[in-house]
């Protein structure tokens, strides 16, 4: 593994390896066992989309691993003034040991990896969100102790979260159902990928059908960053695509609920369901730190 660009690039073994290491790093942190795997290393963090969780978790994680994080907003970089990505990639490769980028176009992440000579980590694009999904998988395994025989259900927009969740969940052996309106389906590349999984994947317009016997229910905001102008249109399209008591009643009794946050309560999820599953949701948020540390160690450590 040279980069983390998208879940599609990872093998099942690589995903499990990352999760095992994340569990270990989490244990060590909780027990005060230092793990300076990245001493003397520097991670450049390019933000063309702002973020609370991504910035704080990467920055903190890098400190805990003994390395130095460097925050770079698009205002700080020539890339924001039109320098080609390939030039930025080659220059930054001479200074840094790794780059995390949170941006709009997936191509920008792929170009950094192609032209640079250091590991690139995708902190989110409009196409996918691999770091979040690794944290989600870590959380599911933590609460359910296995992936075997589990059904994950996603309700809402077939966005970057849905794209990555579908791939990650199917690759580790779970089955997956998604309920989304016709005009908001996952990326065609993902719908091509699921063909090899047969009836382990289901897509429907009916949230109740998707949630039937689910072990894990997941949702995300109806309008992601950059889609604020579509908010009203999306509210109409996604009416009924909500995790609520009615939906929970058809899922398995001990079903868990995840949300990548920030949540718009009473839109994609009711306040009641959110609070009932807050323990899982905030463990998931914490696990971003541990999963990303595992990715950084895998990509940037000399060992």
Secondary structure as UniProt FT lines:
FT   HELIX           7..9
FT   HELIX           12..30
FT   TURN            31..32
FT   TURN            37..40
FT   STRAND          42..47
FT   HELIX           53..64
FT   TURN            65..66
FT   STRAND          68..73
FT   TURN            74..76
FT   HELIX           78..81
FT   HELIX           85..95
FT   STRAND          98..102
FT   HELIX           106..115
FT   STRAND          119..124
FT   HELIX           130..144
FT   TURN            148..149
FT   STRAND          151..155
FT   HELIX           160..171
FT   TURN            172..173
FT   STRAND          175..179
FT   HELIX           182..184
FT   HELIX           188..193
FT   HELIX           194..200
FT   STRAND          201..204
FT   HELIX           207..211
FT   TURN            212..213
FT   STRAND          216..219
FT   TURN            225..226
FT   HELIX           228..230
FT   HELIX           231..237
FT   TURN            238..240
FT   HELIX           245..248
FT   TURN            249..250
FT   TURN            253..254
FT   STRAND          256..259
FT   TURN            266..268
FT   HELIX           271..276
FT   HELIX           278..300
//
